[in-house]
Amino acid sequence: MDVPWDVRVQSSHGVAGGAALLTCSVPSVVRNHVTVSRWFKDGNVLAPLAAEA
């Protein structure tokens, strides 16, 4: 089945200088086949995954 889909970051509130929790919304039709490996903003990696730290 050919189904178009997009991955989206859920918006959340935070405090300047505080930690942020980024969550990724993936459609259920492809969720088992998608792994988040990096977070990017304007082409720059925001932070490594916890497993790499």
Secondary structure, 3 states (H helix, E strand, C coil): CCCCCCCEEECCCCCCCCCCCCEEECCCCCHHHCCCCCCEECCEECCCCHHHC
